[in-house]
Amino acid sequence: MLNIRFHLRLKEKMLNASFFVNAIATGNRYLSVLLLILLFSNGARSEQIKYIDPTDSVDKHGVYFVNVLKLALEKSKGQFGDYELEAVPVTMRQQRSFKSLESGLINLMWTVTSKQREQQAYAIKVPLLKGLIGHRVLVIRKTDAAIFAAIKSLQDLAKFTAVQGHDWPDSEILEHAGLRVEKIILHNSMYKLVTSGIVDYFPRSVLEVTEELERFENDNLIIEPNHLILYPSAIYFFVSHSNTLLANRLEVGLKIALEDGSFDREFYDFPGHKKALQNVSLKNRVVHRIDNPLMPDTLPLENKALWFNVQ
């Protein structure tokens, strides 16, 4: 019986037409039949796509990204065939995830883009949160509401200390704007740091903040109603540079979903998004627009259909 390693080598050779011809010419019936079986079975085989299991994520937003992933794969099914999704049960920081793409532990991830990250992996340039990852409201202590209401400028806000993840691009973006940022590793500790008074506020995307505060269940914290930090940013799907098949499939699937309206339906009908956009008003706030020094030149800002319109 052929061993597994031999099967793999044989499968690579099958793509060479001369191998098939030679097998028939030499009268090797076994190889000819095996070749045909493997060729046809390869065409019917599902593409396996592995991603990090998001169920333990603090922000619980992972469910939405998996939904969009499935949407893109379904929309591209006619052109690329069937697929199998596998949630890999590991937890890792963002930079480590890029190394896992290279090693093959996972085939796909979603995260905030940057110039460096688009060098590390191939970005599918559709903003999965329509740019709202860069619309940041402030979580503060209820007792500090009057202090923050008196803030009139970014320079005033810079007197206070924010908290962010140590490897989040947002940390560098905020620091570049002159804001003080305490960077830590554990996401689930950030709200506790605000509560304890170690930091003054937690800038959080409008889509994430509502459900996170509900889960944290601390009456001392509120969403500050007067300020909005705004910068261009996007969360993309990323795949390995060598995985051109999956990259092409996702680009095709997302393009179809955008054109037929199913992407927007997925975005606006997602329960967490509905709740956030209903409960957190972005209007009548002091808007602190800041630059994103990490923003790739390829960010598709000119395509208005990809971005949320605050108005």
C-alpha positions in Angstrom: 0.0 0.0 0.0 1.3 3.5 -0.9 2.1 5.5 2.2 0.8 9.1 2.8 4.1 10.8 1.8 4.1 9.0 -1.5 0.5 10.0 -2.1 1.4 13.6 -1.6 4.3 13.5 -4.0 2.2 11.7 -6.5 -0.5 14.3 -6.2 1.9 17.0 -7.1 3.1 15.1 -10.1 -0.4 14.7 -11.3 -0.5 18.3 -12.4 2.2 17.4 -14.9 0.5 16.1 -18.1 3.6 14.1 -19.2 3.4 12.0 -16.0 -0.2 11.0 -17.0 0.9 10.2 -20.6 3.9 8.2 -19.4 1.8 6.2 -17.0 -0.5 5.1 -19.9 2.4 4.6 -22.4 4.3 2.3 -20.1 1.1 0.3 -19.5 1.1 1.0 -15.7 -2.6 0.6 -15.2 -2.3 1.0 -11.4 -0.8 4.5 -11.7 -3.2 5.5 -14.5 -6.3 4.6 -12.5 -4.9 6.1 -9.3 -4.2 9.3 -11.1 -7.7 9.6 -12.5 -9.2 8.9 -9.1 -7.1 11.5 -7.4 -7.7 14.1 -10.1 -11.5 13.8 -9.8 -11.5 13.6 -6.0 -9.4 16.7 -5.9 -11.9 18.7 -7.8 -14.7 17.7 -5.5 -12.8 18.2 -2.3 -13.8 21.1 0.0 -11.3 23.9 0.7 -10.3 23.9 4.4 -10.1 27.3 6.0 -8.8 27.6 9.5 -9.2 30.7 11.8 -8.7 31.4 15.5 -11.8 30.5 17.5 -13.4 33.8 18.5 -15.8 32.5 21.2 -13.5 33.5 24.1 -13.0 37.0 22.8 -13.9 39.7 25.3 -15.6 41.9 22.7 -17.6 38.9 21.3 -17.3 40.6 17.9 -15.8 37.4 16.4 -19.2 36.0 15.6 -19.9 38.8 13.2 -16.6 38.3 11.4 -17.3 34.6 11.0 -20.7 35.5 9.6 -19.1 37.7 7.0 -16.5 35.1 6.2 -19.3 32.5 5.6 -21.2 35.0 3.5 -18.2 35.7 1.2 -17.5 31.9 0.9 -21.1 31.2 0.0 -21.2 34.0 -2.5 -18.1 32.6 -4.2 -19.1 29.0 -4.0 -20.2 28.7 -7.6 -16.8 29.8 -8.9 -14.5 28.2 -6.3 -16.4 25.2 -4.9 -17.3 24.0 -1.4 -15.4 24.8 1.8 -14.9 23.6 5.3 -14.3 26.0 8.2 -12.3 25.0 11.3 -12.1 27.2 14.4 -8.7 26.6 15.9 -9.0 26.7 19.7 -6.1 28.9 20.6 -5.7 32.4 22.1 -2.9 34.7 20.9 -2.0 38.3 20.6 -2.4 40.1 17.3 1.3 40.0 16.1 1.5 36.3 17.0 -1.5 35.7 14.7 0.5 36.9 11.7 3.2 34.4 12.4 0.5 31.7 12.6 -0.6 32.7 9.1 2.9 32.1 7.8 3.3 28.8 9.6 -0.1 27.5 8.4 -1.6 27.1 11.8 -4.4 29.3 10.5 -5.3 30.4 7.0 -7.2 33.6 7.8 -7.5 36.3 10.4 -9.2 39.6 10.8 -7.6 42.7 12.4 -6.9 46.4 12.0 -4.8 47.2 9.0 -1.5 49.1 8.9 1.4 49.6 6.6 3.5 47.0 8.4 0.7 44.5 8.6 0.0 44.7 4.9 3.7 43.8 4.3 3.3 40.8 6.7 0.2 39.4 5.0 -2.2 39.9 2.2 -5.1 42.2 3.0 -8.6 41.8 1.5 -9.3 45.5 1.2 -13.0 45.6 2.3 -13.5 47.4 5.7 -15.5 44.8 7.6 -16.8 47.3 10.1 -17.3 50.1 7.6 -14.6 52.2 9.2 -16.3 52.4 12.6 -13.3 50.8 14.3 -11.8 54.4 14.1 -14.9 56.0 15.6 -14.0 56.0 19.3 -16.2 57.0 22.2 -14.7 57.2 25.7 -15.6 55.0 28.6 -15.1 56.9 31.9 -16.0 56.8 35.5 -19.4 58.2 36.2 -17.9 60.5 38.8 -15.7 62.1 36.1 -18.6 63.1 33.8 -18.4 66.8 34.6 -14.6 66.9 34.1 -14.8 65.4 30.7 -17.8 67.6 29.8 -15.5 70.6 30.3 -12.9 69.3 27.8 -12.9 71.5 24.7 -9.9 70.3 22.7 -7.5 67.5 22.0 -4.9 69.3 24.1 -7.3 69.3 27.1 -7.9 65.5 26.6 -4.1 64.9 26.5 -3.9 65.8 30.2 -5.7 62.5 30.9 -4.5 58.9 30.5 -6.1 56.4 28.1 -5.7 52.6 28.0 -5.2 50.4 24.9 -3.7 47.1 24.0 0.1 47.0 23.8 0.2 45.7 20.2 -2.9 47.5 18.9 -2.3 50.0 16.1 -4.7 52.3 17.9 -2.1 52.8 20.7 0.4 54.3 18.2 -2.3 56.4 16.5 -3.4 57.9 19.8 0.1 58.6 20.9 1.0 60.2 17.6 -1.9 62.7 18.3 -0.2 63.6 21.5 -2.5 61.6 23.8 -1.2 59.7 26.9 -1.7 56.0 26.5 -1.1 53.2 29.0 -0.6 50.0 27.0 -1.4 46.6 28.5 -1.7 43.0 27.3 -4.9 41.8 28.8 -8.1 43.2 27.2 -10.3 42.1 30.1 -8.3 44.3 32.5 -8.8 47.6 30.6 -12.2 48.4 32.1 -10.9 47.5 35.5 -8.1 50.0 35.2 -10.6 52.7 34.4 -12.8 51.7 37.4 -9.8 51.6 39.8 -8.6 55.1 38.6 -5.3 53.8 37.3 -6.2 55.3 33.9 -8.9 57.9 33.1 -10.6 56.6 30.0 -10.8 53.8 27.5 -11.3 54.9 23.9 -13.5 52.1 22.3 -15.1 51.7 19.0 -18.8 52.6 19.0 -19.7 49.1 17.8 -17.8 47.4 20.7 -18.5 49.5 23.7 -22.2 48.9 24.4 -22.2 45.1 24.8 -18.8 45.2 26.5 -20.1 47.5 29.3 -23.1 45.3 29.7 -20.9 42.2 30.3 -18.6 44.1 32.6 -21.6 45.1 34.8 -20.1 48.0 36.7 -22.4 50.9 37.4 -19.5 53.2 38.0 -18.6 53.3 34.2 -20.5 55.2 31.5 -20.1 56.1 27.8 -19.0 59.7 27.8 -21.7 61.6 25.8 -19.7 64.6 24.6 -16.6 63.5 22.7 -15.7 61.4 19.7 -12.1 60.6 18.6 -12.2 60.0 14.8 -9.4 58.6 12.6 -9.4 56.6 9.3 -9.0 52.9 10.1 -10.3 49.5 8.9 -10.5 45.9 9.9 -9.7 43.5 7.0 -9.4 39.8 6.4 -5.8 38.8 6.1 -4.3 35.7 4.5 -0.8 34.6 3.7 0.8 36.2 0.7 1.2 32.7 -0.8 -2.5 31.8 -0.4 -3.6 33.5 -3.6 -6.6 31.1 -4.1 -8.2 32.1 -0.8 -7.4 35.7 -1.4 -9.1 35.7 -4.8 -12.1 33.8 -3.4 -12.6 36.3 -0.6 -12.3 39.3 -2.9 -14.8 37.8 -5.3 -17.3 36.8 -2.6 -17.1 40.1 -0.8 -17.5 42.0 -4.1 -20.7 40.0 -4.8 -22.0 40.6 -1.3 -21.4 44.3 -1.6 -23.1 44.6 -4.9 -26.2 42.6 -4.0 -26.6 44.3 -0.6 -26.1 41.2 1.5 -22.9 42.6 3.1 -24.8 45.7 4.4 -27.7 43.5 5.6 -25.2 41.4 7.6 -23.6 44.5 9.0 -26.7 46.4 10.1 -28.7 43.3 11.2 -26.0 42.0 13.5 -27.6 42.4 17.0 -24.5 44.0 18.5 -24.3 46.6 15.8 -28.0 47.3 15.9 -27.8 47.9 19.7 -24.7 50.1 19.4 -26.1 52.3 16.6 -29.4 52.8 18.4 -27.9 53.4 21.9 -24.8 55.5 21.2 -25.4 58.7 19.3 -22.4 60.0 17.3 -24.1 63.3 16.6 -23.7 66.5 18.6 -20.3 65.5 19.9 -17.0 67.4 19.9 -15.2 65.5 17.2 -11.4 65.2 17.7 -10.1 64.3 14.2 -6.6 62.8 14.3 -4.2 61.4 11.7 -3.5 57.8 11.3 0.3 57.6 10.6 0.0 53.8 10.1 -2.6 54.1 7.4 -1.7 52.3 4.2 -1.9 54.4 1.0 -4.2 51.6 -0.3 -7.0 52.4 2.1 -10.0 52.7 -0.2 -11.3 56.0 1.2 -12.7 57.2 -2.1 -15.2 54.4 -2.2 -18.0 55.9 -0.1 -20.1 52.7 -0.2 -17.5 50.9 2.0 -17.7 53.3 4.9 -20.3 54.3 7.5 -21.7 57.8 7.1 -22.1 59.5 10.5 -24.7 61.9 9.1 
